[in-house]
Amino acid sequence: MFELYLDTADIGHIARFGAALPVRGITTNPSILAKAGIGLGALLPQVAGVLGNQARIHVQVVSDSADAMLKEALSVIELPYDIVVKVPATEIGLAAIKQMKARNIPVLATAIYSVQQGFLAALCGADYLAPYVNRIDALGANGTGVVADLQRLLDRHQLASKLLPASFKNTQQVLAVLQAGVASITLPAEIAAELFAHPSVQPAVNRFSQDWRDVFGPALSFES
């Protein structure tokens, strides 16, 4: 089943989109938490309160060595939530991912900028892969192309990793990765809002309302 995540630690945004969309959970990183000024101890119960205890929360390690990342991950997954440990797909990170998967820890390989990097993380057993679509574009490459190529490699070699693209600037990038067949996606709040924002929608709704009132006044549909 497709998984939709919000790339935010803002509880207001999580509540807003969680009410309207089948949000699976959230993705976080050290920058997101630092910007929001909230730590895991405060964030996790708030997210569970809004999305329910079944919400999946992706939490990134901040340690510098593979052994320290593993130790941190072991502590994180002891928390009473559905947590996936995020690990940067560096050489050290890949070593940590191998150790974590040997202990059946759910892992997302993050900060992926190339097809090769993502493929190696998949070979190491990462459950999720997070290519940074718009950041790849900003470097002069093709972010949605990286996602499509990586998805084809996963399919060709029958690897179980799910793509979870991140870093979007516009809804066209979102559409392109969805068309590539990804199994999950994480959206910043502003991009999630733009998915609702076609300029023709509200005028159409307003016209429906006006036509109804012109004939039936304040009556509701079942009262007409």
N, CA, C and O of each residue as an XYZ file, in Angstrom:
896
protein
N       0.838     -1.200      0.000
C       0.000      0.000      0.000
C       0.870      1.246      0.000
O       1.891      1.301      0.686
N       0.462      2.245     -0.772
C       1.223      3.485     -0.849
C       1.229      4.198      0.502
O       0.227      4.206      1.216
N       2.375      4.796      0.840
C       2.527      5.488      2.117
C       2.802      6.971      1.887
O       3.743      7.339      1.183
N       1.973      7.810      2.487
C       2.117      9.264      2.394
C       2.612      9.807      3.727
O       2.004      9.570      4.770
N       3.722     10.538      3.683
C       4.300     11.148      4.878
C       4.353     12.660      4.734
O       4.337     13.198      3.627
N       4.414     13.330      5.867
C       4.646     14.769      5.916
C       6.053     15.018      6.428
O       6.473     14.433      7.427
N       6.769     15.879      5.749
C       8.154     16.175      6.100
C       8.180     17.408      7.001
O       8.592     18.488      6.579
N       7.745     17.239      8.219
C       7.596     18.374      9.116
C       7.517     17.907     10.564
O       7.187     16.755     10.847
N       7.830     18.832     11.479
C       7.617     18.600     12.907
C       6.606     19.595     13.465
O       6.468     19.735     14.680
N       5.897     20.290     12.563
C       4.904     21.286     12.965
C       3.578     20.574     13.243
O       2.945     20.062     12.320
N       3.162     20.541     14.492
C       1.966     19.808     14.875
C       0.718     20.395     14.217
O      -0.213     19.657     13.894
N       0.690     21.703     14.017
C      -0.451     22.314     13.342
C      -0.610     21.792     11.925
O      -1.718     21.470     11.496
N       0.501     21.706     11.194
C       0.453     21.169      9.839
C       0.085     19.688      9.849
O      -0.691     19.233      9.009
N       0.636     18.944     10.787
C       0.337     17.515     10.870
C      -1.153     17.299     11.129
O      -1.771     16.422     10.525
N      -1.728     18.101     12.028
C      -3.155     17.978     12.323
C      -4.000     18.373     11.117
O      -4.996     17.717     10.812
N      -3.606     19.441     10.432
C      -4.375     19.907      9.278
C      -4.462     18.836      8.196
O      -5.553     18.485      7.748
N      -3.311     18.320      7.780
C      -3.311     17.373      6.671
C      -3.702     15.966      7.117
O      -4.213     15.177      6.322
N      -3.459     15.657      8.387
C      -3.906     14.376      8.899
C      -5.421     14.259      8.920
O      -5.959     13.156      8.823
N      -6.122     15.393      9.047
C      -7.585     15.381      9.037
C      -8.151     15.148      7.641
O      -9.252     14.616      7.499
N      -7.401     15.545      6.604
C      -7.914     15.480      5.236
C      -7.323     14.361      4.405
O      -7.910     13.965      3.398
N      -6.162     13.837      4.808
C      -5.444     12.874      3.984
C      -5.075     11.635      4.799
O      -4.980     11.716      6.023
N      -4.866     10.495      4.149
C      -4.455      9.277      4.855
C      -2.958      9.292      5.146
O      -2.194      8.527      4.558
N      -2.553     10.155      6.045
C      -1.139     10.351      6.353
C      -0.629      9.164      7.169
O      -1.173      8.845      8.226
N       0.415      8.519      6.670
C       0.990      7.343      7.348
C       1.820      7.747      8.552
O       1.909      7.009      9.534
N       2.438      8.944      8.470
C       3.285      9.412      9.554
C       4.083     10.611      9.099
O       3.672     11.333      8.191
N       5.231     10.826      9.735
C       6.065     11.972      9.395
C       7.515     11.538      9.225
O       7.939     10.498      9.729
N       8.254     12.359      8.504
C       9.703     12.206      8.422
C      10.327     13.427      9.088
O       9.846     14.550      8.939
N      11.401     13.186      9.819
C      12.113     14.283     10.471
C      13.602     14.139     10.181
O      14.069     13.098      9.720
N      14.316     15.192     10.457
C      15.780     15.150     10.440
C      16.272     16.163     11.463
O      15.471     16.927     12.001
N      17.563     16.185     11.743
C      18.048     17.122     12.765
C      17.732     18.582     12.445
O      17.462     19.365     13.357
N      17.760     18.958     11.177
C      17.467     20.351     10.805
C      16.006     20.686     11.063
O      15.698     21.761     11.577
N      15.104     19.774     10.709
C      13.676     20.010     10.932
C      13.381     20.172     12.421
O      12.645     21.077     12.815
N      13.946     19.305     13.240
C      13.698     19.390     14.682
C      14.312     20.642     15.281
O      13.711     21.283     16.144
N      15.516     20.995     14.821
C      16.169     22.203     15.336
C      15.382     23.447     14.952
O      15.220     24.355     15.767
N      14.887     23.497     13.710
C      14.111     24.657     13.263
C      12.818     24.794     14.048
O      12.395     25.903     14.376
N      12.186     23.648     14.351
C      10.942     23.679     15.123
C      11.187     23.901     16.604
O      10.260     24.227     17.345
N      12.430     23.727     17.041
C      12.759     23.899     18.450
C      12.111     22.848     19.335
O      11.705     23.138     20.460
N      12.014     21.610     18.818
C      11.359     20.554     19.577
C      12.185     19.276     19.476
O      12.683     18.928     18.405
N      12.321     18.591     20.592
C      13.031     17.316     20.618
C      12.061     16.156     20.514
O      10.844     16.341     20.537
N      12.615     14.956     20.399
C      11.770     13.776     20.244
C      10.852     13.561     21.443
O       9.705     13.141     21.294
N      11.368     13.853     22.624
C      10.582     13.618     23.823
C       9.262     14.366     23.812
O       8.259     13.867     24.322
N       9.255     15.561     23.235
C       8.018     16.346     23.141
C       7.246     16.027     21.868
O       6.015     16.010     21.873
N       7.973     15.773     20.766
C       7.312     15.598     19.475
C       6.534     14.298     19.367
O       5.387     14.299     18.921
N       7.145     13.185     19.772
C       6.544     11.881     19.516
C       5.140     11.729     20.110
O       4.237     11.289     19.398
N       4.918     12.073     21.378
C       3.553     11.930     21.907
C       2.547     12.864     21.231
O       1.368     12.531     21.114
N       3.015     14.030     20.787
C       2.106     14.939     20.087
C       1.687     14.363     18.744
O       0.517     14.446     18.368
N       2.636     13.778     18.018
C       2.301     13.163     16.727
C       1.337     12.005     16.927
O       0.359     11.876     16.191
N       1.604     11.164     17.915
C       0.706     10.048     18.203
C      -0.682     10.542     18.596
O      -1.687      9.910     18.270
N      -0.735     11.677     19.300
C      -2.015     12.230     19.692
C      -2.829     12.713     18.508
O      -4.059     12.676     18.535
N      -2.147     13.165     17.472
C      -2.831     13.685     16.279
C      -3.128     12.582     15.268
O      -4.248     12.488     14.765
N      -2.134     11.749     14.968
C      -2.275     10.739     13.920
C      -2.626      9.355     14.453
O      -2.995      8.469     13.682
N      -2.513      9.165     15.768
C      -2.785      7.860     16.354
C      -1.498      7.095     16.630
O      -0.438      7.435     16.104
N      -1.596      6.086     17.437
C      -0.420      5.312     17.829
C       0.183      4.514     16.685
O       1.320      4.051     16.778
N      -0.588      4.349     15.586
C      -0.085      3.595     14.442
C       0.797      4.450     13.533
O       1.365      3.935     12.571
N       0.919      5.734     13.820
C       1.719      6.623     12.978
C       3.181      6.178     12.944
O       3.769      5.861     13.978
N       3.750      6.159     11.757
C       5.166      5.798     11.605
C       5.998      7.074     11.558
O       5.692      8.005     10.813
N       7.048      7.099     12.361
C       7.862      8.304     12.500
C       9.304      7.967     12.158
O       9.901      7.062     12.742
N       9.853      8.704     11.208
C      11.227      8.478     10.762
C      12.141      9.438     11.519
O      11.977     10.656     11.448
N      13.105      8.873     12.243
C      13.972      9.634     13.143
C      15.426      9.424     12.741
O      15.882      8.286     12.641
N      16.153     10.506     12.510
C      17.541     10.403     12.025
C      18.543     10.373     13.172
O      18.425     11.124     14.140
N      19.530      9.491     13.047
C      20.616      9.459     14.031
C      21.525     10.671     13.839
O      21.608     11.230     12.745
N      22.200     11.068     14.907
C      23.112     12.213     14.837
C      24.538     11.812     15.204
O      25.424     12.665     15.242
N      24.769     10.544     15.473
C      26.115     10.073     15.818
C      27.022     10.070     14.593
O      26.545     10.140     13.461
N      28.330      9.991     14.824
C      29.310     10.144     13.751
C      29.947      8.844     13.285
O      30.474      8.796     12.173
N      29.920      7.792     14.087
C      30.549      6.526     13.708
C      29.485      5.447     13.554
O      28.380      5.581     14.081
N      29.815      4.379     12.833
C      28.853      3.305     12.610
C      28.426      2.669     13.927
O      27.239      2.424     14.145
N      29.383      2.405     14.798
C      29.050      1.778     16.077
C      28.167      2.691     16.922
O      27.225      2.232     17.568
N      28.478      3.993     16.912
C      27.677      4.936     17.688
C      26.276      5.082     17.094
O      25.297      5.216     17.828
N      26.184      5.055     15.755
C      24.868      5.102     15.106
C      24.028      3.896     15.512
O      22.838      4.028     15.798
N      24.652      2.718     15.535
C      23.936      1.516     15.944
C      23.443      1.638     17.380
O      22.288      1.330     17.674
N      24.314      2.084     18.268
C      23.931      2.242     19.671
C      22.770      3.219     19.803
O      21.826      2.975     20.554
N      22.846      4.332     19.065
C      21.772      5.325     19.098
C      20.474      4.719     18.570
O      19.405      4.921     19.147
N      20.577      3.970     17.462
C      19.386      3.359     16.867
C      18.729      2.380     17.833
O      17.503      2.340     17.933
N      19.520      1.601     18.534
C      18.977      0.638     19.489
C      18.177      1.336     20.594
O      17.170      0.815     21.071
N      18.641      2.514     20.985
C      17.911      3.283     22.001
C      16.635      3.890     21.411
O      15.589      3.901     22.061
N      16.727      4.392     20.182
C      15.574      5.035     19.559
C      14.422      4.054     19.372
O      13.270      4.394     19.642
N      14.724      2.838     18.911
C      13.630      1.903     18.638
C      13.023      1.321     19.915
O      12.001      0.638     19.856
N      13.636      1.583     21.055
C      13.038      1.170     22.318
C      11.891      2.084     22.726
O      11.095      1.731     23.597
N      11.802      3.257     22.102
C      10.706      4.167     22.417
C       9.386      3.536     21.976
O       9.366      2.789     20.998
N       8.294      3.816     22.667
C       7.018      3.119     22.407
C       6.245      3.677     21.221
O       5.073      4.030     21.345
N       6.903      3.753     20.079
C       6.294      4.261     18.860
C       6.782      3.430     17.671
O       7.747      2.674     17.780
N       6.095      3.584     16.535
C       6.506      2.911     15.301
C       7.578      3.783     14.644
O       7.261      4.734     13.930
N       8.832      3.456     14.888
C       9.940      4.310     14.460
C      10.788      3.614     13.410
O      11.110      2.432     13.529
N      11.144      4.370     12.378
C      12.131      3.955     11.390
C      13.361      4.835     11.593
O      13.242      6.057     11.675
N      14.531      4.228     11.672
C      15.766      4.976     11.923
C      16.339      5.468     10.590
O      16.577      4.680      9.674
N      16.550      6.755     10.502
C      17.142      7.360      9.302
C      18.659      7.413      9.452
O      19.190      7.807     10.490
N      19.337      7.005      8.382
C      20.802      6.990      8.385
C      21.291      7.580      7.067
O      20.875      7.114      6.006
N      22.162      8.593      7.097
C      22.708      9.121      5.844
C      23.451      8.028      5.074
O      24.188      7.237      5.664
N      23.252      7.989      3.762
C      23.845      6.926      2.937
C      25.284      7.264      2.546
O      25.631      7.308      1.366
N      26.097      7.498      3.553
C      27.535      7.685      3.370
C      28.225      6.334      3.550
O      27.561      5.336      3.829
N      29.538      6.294      3.395
C      30.262      5.045      3.637
C      30.058      4.576      5.066
O      29.790      3.400      5.309
N      30.186      5.502      6.016
C      29.966      5.146      7.417
C      28.509      4.751      7.644
O      28.216      3.802      8.372
N      27.606      5.493      7.012
C      26.190      5.186      7.163
C      25.825      3.813      6.622
O      25.017      3.102      7.220
N      26.418      3.435      5.490
C      26.130      2.115      4.936
C      26.619      1.013      5.872
O      25.957     -0.012      6.034
N      27.777      1.229      6.482
C      28.265      0.255      7.464
C      27.292      0.145      8.637
O      27.034     -0.947      9.143
N      26.758      1.289      9.060
C      25.790      1.273     10.163
C      24.503      0.574      9.745
O      23.917     -0.171     10.531
N      24.061      0.809      8.510
C      22.841      0.171      8.029
C      22.986     -1.345      8.050
O      22.064     -2.050      8.460
N      24.136     -1.850      7.611
C      24.359     -3.294      7.635
C      24.244     -3.841      9.056
O      23.638     -4.889      9.279
N      24.828     -3.126     10.011
C      24.749     -3.574     11.404
C      23.313     -3.514     11.918
O      22.861     -4.417     12.622
N      22.601     -2.447     11.563
C      21.218     -2.314     12.029
C      20.321     -3.397     11.449
O      19.489     -3.964     12.157
N      20.489     -3.687     10.157
C      19.633     -4.692      9.538
C      19.942     -6.090     10.062
O      19.064     -6.953     10.062
N      21.174     -6.326     10.509
C      21.503     -7.604     11.135
C      20.718     -7.790     12.424
O      20.567     -8.909     12.913
N      20.213     -6.672     12.978
C      19.414     -6.709     14.209
C      17.942     -6.383     13.926
O      17.164     -6.114     14.841
N      17.584     -6.414     12.649
C      16.184     -6.207     12.226
C      15.630     -4.838     12.616
O      14.442     -4.702     12.908
N      16.496     -3.829     12.619
C      16.045     -2.465     12.890
C      15.520     -1.858     11.587
O      16.218     -1.917     10.575
N      14.316     -1.278     11.574
C      13.806     -0.616     10.369
C      14.666      0.606     10.035
O      14.949      1.425     10.909
N      15.081      0.727      8.770
C      16.036      1.768      8.383
C      15.575      2.498      7.126
O      15.074      1.889      6.181
N      15.753      3.791      7.137
C      15.631      4.621      5.939
C      17.003      5.194      5.626
O      17.609      5.858      6.467
N      17.498      4.937      4.412
C      18.748      5.551      3.964
C      18.430      6.911      3.364
O      17.668      7.010      2.403
N      19.010      7.947      3.927
C      18.654      9.305      3.538
C      19.835     10.028      2.896
O      20.944      9.501      2.820
N      19.563     11.251      2.438
C      20.573     12.082      1.767
C      21.135     11.376      0.527
O      22.348     11.328      0.322
N      20.233     10.832     -0.291
C      20.631     10.141     -1.517
C      20.599     11.132     -2.683
O      19.584     11.778     -2.941
N      21.731     11.234     -3.377
C      21.872     12.171     -4.478
C      22.136     11.497     -5.823
O      22.165     12.175     -6.850
N      22.328     10.186     -5.838
C      22.605      9.499     -7.094
C      21.960      8.124     -7.100
O      21.659      7.561     -6.048
N      21.752      7.594     -8.290
C      21.196      6.251     -8.434
C      22.112      5.227     -7.777
O      21.651      4.340     -7.060
N      23.416      5.357     -8.027
C      24.373      4.388     -7.487
C      24.334      4.359     -5.971
O      24.349      3.290     -5.360
N      24.284      5.531     -5.370
C      24.259      5.628     -3.912
C      23.011      4.942     -3.345
O      23.091      4.205     -2.362
N      21.872      5.189     -3.969
C      20.642      4.559     -3.518
C      20.661      3.050     -3.702
O      20.173      2.308     -2.849
N      21.231      2.594     -4.823
C      21.296      1.156     -5.091
C      22.158      0.452     -4.050
O      21.805     -0.634     -3.593
N      23.286      1.054     -3.668
C      24.139      0.457     -2.647
C      23.414      0.365     -1.302
O      23.540     -0.624     -0.579
N      22.651      1.419     -0.980
C      21.890      1.386      0.278
C      20.853      0.274      0.252
O      20.607     -0.376      1.268
N      20.244      0.053     -0.914
C      19.285     -1.034     -1.043
C      19.970     -2.381     -0.867
O      19.420     -3.274     -0.222
N      21.162     -2.538     -1.431
C      21.905     -3.788     -1.273
C      22.269     -4.046      0.189
O      22.381     -5.195      0.619
N      22.453     -2.963      0.946
C      22.762     -3.104      2.376
C      21.523     -3.415      3.211
O      21.624     -3.665      4.413
N      20.359     -3.399      2.574
C      19.139     -3.814      3.259
C      18.224     -2.708      3.729
O      17.257     -2.978      4.441
N      18.499     -1.456      3.350
C      17.648     -0.353      3.804
C      16.198     -0.590      3.390
O      15.924     -0.963      2.250
N      15.286     -0.376      4.309
C      13.860     -0.567      4.029
C      13.305      0.544      3.148
O      12.456      0.304      2.290
N      13.791      1.755      3.367
C      13.368      2.917      2.592
C      14.608      3.642      2.059
O      15.675      3.614      2.672
N      14.440      4.292      0.902
C      15.491      5.110      0.303
C      14.924      6.489      0.026
O      13.859      6.610     -0.579
N      15.627      7.536      0.463
C      15.116      8.897      0.307
C      15.997      9.720     -0.627
O      16.932     10.377     -0.169
N      15.711      9.694     -1.940
C      16.412     10.597     -2.860
C      15.905     12.030     -2.661
O      14.712     12.255     -2.457
N      16.826     12.986     -2.724
C      16.491     14.398     -2.519
C      16.226     15.058     -3.868
O      17.146     15.580     -4.499
N      14.987     15.036     -4.304
C      14.643     15.398     -5.680
C      15.085     16.811     -6.040
O      15.859     16.986     -6.981
N      14.618     17.809     -5.325
C      14.935     19.183     -5.721
C      16.385     19.554     -5.445
O      16.964     20.367     -6.166
N      16.973     18.972     -4.418
C      18.389     19.251     -4.162
C      19.250     18.687     -5.292
O      20.272     19.275     -5.648
N      18.838     17.549     -5.857
C      19.551     17.005     -7.015
C      19.412     17.955     -8.197
O      20.384     18.221     -8.905
N      18.205     18.465     -8.409
C      17.992     19.455     -9.481
C      18.886     20.675     -9.288
O      19.456     21.193    -10.248
N      19.006     21.130     -8.044
C      19.798     22.323     -7.756
C      21.271     22.141     -8.081
O      21.994     23.117     -8.281
N      21.713     20.895     -8.134
C      23.102     20.604     -8.485
C      23.297     20.438     -9.988
O      24.401     20.149    -10.450
N      22.215     20.623    -10.750
C      22.306     20.540    -12.195
C      21.971     19.183    -12.772
O      22.064     18.985    -13.984
N      21.582     18.241    -11.920
C      21.180     16.921    -12.397
C      19.656     16.856    -12.443
O      18.985     17.876    -12.286
N      19.110     15.662    -12.658
C      17.669     15.487    -12.821
C      17.133     14.645    -11.659
O      17.263     13.421    -11.655
N      16.536     15.310    -10.690
C      16.079     14.611     -9.494
C      15.022     13.566     -9.777
O      15.113     12.445     -9.275
N      14.021     13.910    -10.570
C      12.980     12.932    -10.877
C      13.537     11.798    -11.734
O      13.063     10.666    -11.644
N      14.535     12.093    -12.561
C      15.188     11.054    -13.343
C      15.942     10.079    -12.466
O      15.921      8.873    -12.716
N      16.609     10.586    -11.437
C      17.303      9.710    -10.481
C      16.298      8.771     -9.823
O      16.563      7.577     -9.680
N      15.148      9.305     -9.425
C      14.119      8.475     -8.795
C      13.642      7.389     -9.756
O      13.545      6.222     -9.375
N      13.347      7.764    -10.990
C      12.842      6.791    -11.967
C      13.875      5.703    -12.254
O      13.537      4.522    -12.334
N      15.139      6.111    -12.408
C      16.196      5.125    -12.685
C      16.393      4.179    -11.503
O      16.582      2.976    -11.681
N      16.348      4.734    -10.310
C      16.528      3.911     -9.121
C      15.358      2.941     -8.949
O      15.560      1.788     -8.567
N      14.139      3.402     -9.230
C      12.986      2.516     -9.139
C      13.107      1.355    -10.128
O      12.760      0.219     -9.803
N      13.596      1.644    -11.327
C      13.779      0.584    -12.317
C      14.811     -0.445    -11.847
O      14.635     -1.646    -12.054
N      15.884      0.029    -11.217
C      16.895     -0.902    -10.705
C      16.332     -1.773     -9.587
O      16.593     -2.975     -9.541
N      15.573     -1.177     -8.702
C      14.963     -1.952     -7.615
C      14.054     -3.041     -8.184
O      14.068     -4.184     -7.729
N      13.265     -2.659     -9.187
C      12.352     -3.623     -9.795
C      13.126     -4.722    -10.529
O      12.794     -5.902    -10.424
N      14.149     -4.322    -11.266
C      14.904     -5.288    -12.085
C      15.602     -6.327    -11.221
O      15.652     -7.507    -11.568
N      16.143     -5.874    -10.086
C      16.888     -6.792     -9.221
C      16.041     -7.315     -8.059
O      16.543     -7.994     -7.162
N      14.763     -6.988     -8.093
C      13.804     -7.486     -7.101
C      14.266     -7.209     -5.669
O      14.246     -8.085     -4.804
N      14.682     -5.967     -5.454
C      15.086     -5.536     -4.119
C      13.874     -4.984     -3.376
O      13.003     -4.351     -3.973
N      13.828     -5.226     -2.089
C      12.631     -4.914     -1.307
C      12.549     -3.464     -0.852
O      11.509     -3.047     -0.342
N      13.610     -2.687     -1.019
C      13.604     -1.302     -0.549
C      12.492     -0.495     -1.216
O      12.219     -0.658     -2.405
N      11.862      0.368     -0.442
C      10.847      1.277     -0.961
C      11.455      2.662     -1.162
O      12.153      3.175     -0.288
N      11.187      3.255     -2.305
C      11.607      4.639     -2.494
C      10.674      5.561     -1.717
O       9.453      5.408     -1.755
N      11.270      6.517     -1.016
C      10.532      7.534     -0.281
C      11.140      8.888     -0.650
O      11.852      9.488      0.155
N      10.862      9.370     -1.866
C      11.481     10.628     -2.303
C      11.133     11.790     -1.374
O      10.038     11.859     -0.816
N      12.099     12.702     -1.227
C      11.940     13.887     -0.387
C      12.488     15.096     -1.143
O      13.046     14.949     -2.230
N      12.333     16.274     -0.576
C      12.850     17.521     -1.133
C      12.142     17.869     -2.433
O      12.590     17.507     -3.521
N      11.017     18.587     -2.296
C      10.230     18.999     -3.459
C      10.055     20.515     -3.478
O       9.887     21.159     -2.443
N      10.101     21.058     -4.686
C       9.888     22.494     -4.883
C       8.523     22.782     -5.480
O       7.978     23.869     -5.285
N       7.961     21.817     -6.208
C       6.685     22.032     -6.868
C       5.950     20.709     -7.047
O       6.509     19.631     -6.850
N       4.681     20.826     -7.425
C       3.850     19.635     -7.547
C       4.178     18.824     -8.792
O       3.856     17.637     -8.844
N       4.805     19.422     -9.789
C       5.194     18.664    -10.974
C       6.255     17.625    -10.628
O       6.244     16.520    -11.172
N       7.161     17.970     -9.736
C       8.133     16.987     -9.270
C       7.430     15.842     -8.551
O       7.795     14.678     -8.717
N       6.430     16.176     -7.758
C       5.667     15.149     -7.040
C       4.996     14.208     -8.039
O       5.080     12.987     -7.904
N       4.331     14.784     -9.041
C       3.653     13.960    -10.039
C       4.637     13.049    -10.767
O       4.329     11.886    -11.027
N       5.815     13.569    -11.095
C       6.803     12.782    -11.837
C       7.267     11.569    -11.042
O       7.414     10.486    -11.609
N       7.502     11.724     -9.740
C       7.966     10.567     -8.963
C       6.828      9.586     -8.720
O       7.065      8.381     -8.629
N       5.604     10.076     -8.614
C       4.474      9.165     -8.483
C       4.315      8.331     -9.754
O       4.028      7.136     -9.687
N       4.501      8.965    -10.908
C       4.408      8.249    -12.174
C       5.516      7.214    -12.324
O       5.367      6.244    -13.066
N       6.636      7.422    -11.614
C       7.738      6.451    -11.661
C       7.426      5.196    -10.854
O       8.162      4.212    -10.932
N       6.337      5.221    -10.076
C       5.914      4.031     -9.355
C       6.475      3.883     -7.960
O       6.567      2.765     -7.453
N       6.858      4.994     -7.317
C       7.416      4.905     -5.968
C       6.357      4.407     -4.991
O       5.159      4.596     -5.202
N       6.818      3.768     -3.920
C       5.911      3.171     -2.940
C       5.526      4.131     -1.825
O       4.597      3.864     -1.062
N       6.245      5.257     -1.729
C       5.973      6.209     -0.658
C       6.560      7.557     -1.044
O       7.343      7.669     -1.987
N       6.164      8.572     -0.296
C       6.645      9.922     -0.572
C       6.496     10.739      0.704
O       5.618     10.467      1.523
N       7.357     11.744      0.872
C       7.201     12.664      1.997
C       7.174     14.083      1.475
O       8.029     14.485      0.686
N       6.178     14.844      1.927
C       5.929     16.177      1.382
C       6.058     17.250      2.452
O       5.550     17.085      3.561
N       6.736     18.354      2.130
C       6.670     19.510      3.024
C       5.260     20.085      3.012
O       4.520     19.893      2.047
N       4.890     20.776      4.060
C       3.511     21.246      4.206
C       3.084     22.144      3.052
O       1.946     22.056      2.590
N       3.982     23.005      2.582
C       3.584     23.933      1.529
C       3.285     23.217      0.217
O       2.413     23.648     -0.537
N       4.000     22.129     -0.062
C       3.730     21.372     -1.285
C       2.447     20.561     -1.128
O       1.671     20.447     -2.076
N       2.215     19.998      0.053
C       0.955     19.300      0.302
C      -0.226     20.236      0.081
O      -1.244     19.834     -0.483
N      -0.093     21.486      0.526
C      -1.171     22.460      0.343
C      -1.397     22.766     -1.133
O      -2.536     22.949     -1.561
N      -0.327     22.822     -1.906
C      -0.462     23.134     -3.328
C      -1.206     22.047     -4.091
O      -1.786     22.319     -5.142
N      -1.199     20.821     -3.578
C      -1.929     19.748     -4.248
C      -3.436     20.013     -4.259
O      -4.158     19.479     -5.101
N      -3.902     20.832     -3.327
C      -5.319     21.205     -3.287
C      -5.618     22.480     -4.071
O      -6.784     22.844     -4.226
N      -4.604     23.154     -4.560
C      -4.728     24.580     -4.874
C      -4.996     24.903     -6.334
O      -4.604     25.978     -6.786
N      -5.643     24.029     -7.094
C      -5.967     24.387     -8.476
C      -6.902     25.598     -8.482
O      -7.904     25.603     -7.768
N      -6.586     26.625     -9.280
C      -7.353     27.877     -9.215
C      -8.808     27.743     -9.645
O      -9.611     28.626     -9.344
N      -9.173     26.669    -10.339
C     -10.554     26.529    -10.810
C     -11.478     25.856     -9.799
O     -12.697     25.874     -9.969
N     -10.907     25.261     -8.745
C     -11.727     24.476     -7.834
C     -12.712     25.340     -7.054
O     -13.916     25.086     -7.087
N     -12.217     26.351     -6.356
C     -13.101     27.141     -5.506
C     -14.165     27.894     -6.286
O     -15.308     27.941     -5.829
N     -13.856     28.494     -7.449
C     -14.932     29.112     -8.234
C     -16.033     28.121     -8.610
O     -17.211     28.481     -8.620
N     -15.662     26.877     -8.920
C     -16.673     25.871     -9.249
C     -17.549     25.572     -8.044
O     -18.770     25.466     -8.166
N     -16.918     25.436     -6.867
C     -17.675     25.170     -5.648
C     -18.603     26.342     -5.326
O     -19.751     26.144     -4.928
N     -18.099     27.554     -5.502
C     -18.913     28.749     -5.238
C     -20.140     28.787     -6.148
O     -21.229     29.169     -5.720
N     -19.951     28.387     -7.411
C     -21.071     28.394     -8.355
C     -22.121     27.352     -7.968
O     -23.319     27.619     -8.056
N     -21.684     26.180     -7.544
C     -22.630     25.178     -7.071
C     -23.486     25.746     -5.941
O     -24.709     25.612     -5.938
N     -22.810     26.385     -4.980
C     -23.511     26.923     -3.817
C     -24.504     28.011     -4.217
O     -25.626     28.052     -3.710
N     -24.088     28.889     -5.125
C     -24.960     29.979     -5.540
C     -26.178     29.467     -6.302
O     -27.295     29.926     -6.068
N     -25.965     28.509     -7.220
C     -27.081     27.950     -7.972
C     -28.083     27.289     -7.041
O     -29.292     27.418     -7.235
N     -27.589     26.583     -6.030
C     -28.486     25.937     -5.072
C     -29.299     26.961     -4.293
O     -30.518     26.837     -4.176
N     -28.614     27.983     -3.758
C     -29.313     28.990     -2.952
C     -30.338     29.756     -3.769
O     -31.385     30.141     -3.248
N     -30.048     29.981     -5.048
C     -30.981     30.722     -5.898
C     -32.324     30.011     -6.013
O     -33.356     30.664     -6.165
N     -32.325     28.695     -5.945
C     -33.558     27.927     -6.095
C     -34.105     27.434     -4.756
O     -35.311     27.493     -4.521
N     -33.232     26.955     -3.888
C     -33.679     26.299     -2.655
C     -33.389     27.086     -1.388
O     -33.758     26.646     -0.299
N     -32.735     28.242     -1.500
C     -32.426     29.029     -0.339
C     -31.512     28.314      0.614
O     -30.544     27.688      0.182
N     -31.795     28.387      1.935
C     -30.898     27.767      2.927
C     -31.135     26.284      3.150
O     -30.472     25.681      3.993
N     -32.077     25.669      2.407
C     -32.369     24.248      2.637
C     -31.164     23.386      2.338
O     -30.374     23.690      1.445
N     -31.028     22.308      3.091
C     -30.000     21.315      2.817
C     -30.499     20.323      1.778
O     -31.686     20.285      1.453
N     -29.557     19.506      1.254
C     -29.924     18.621      0.135
C     -31.119     17.723      0.460
O     -32.020     17.568     -0.364
N     -31.129     17.134      1.652
C     -32.194     16.206      2.008
C     -33.520     16.911      2.350
O     -34.561     16.276      2.513
N     -33.440     18.261      2.453
C     -34.656     19.041      2.747
C     -35.315     19.601      1.491
O     -36.365     20.237      1.579
N     -34.716     19.376      0.329
C     -35.225     19.966     -0.910
C     -36.383     19.138     -1.489
O     -36.933     19.490     -2.533
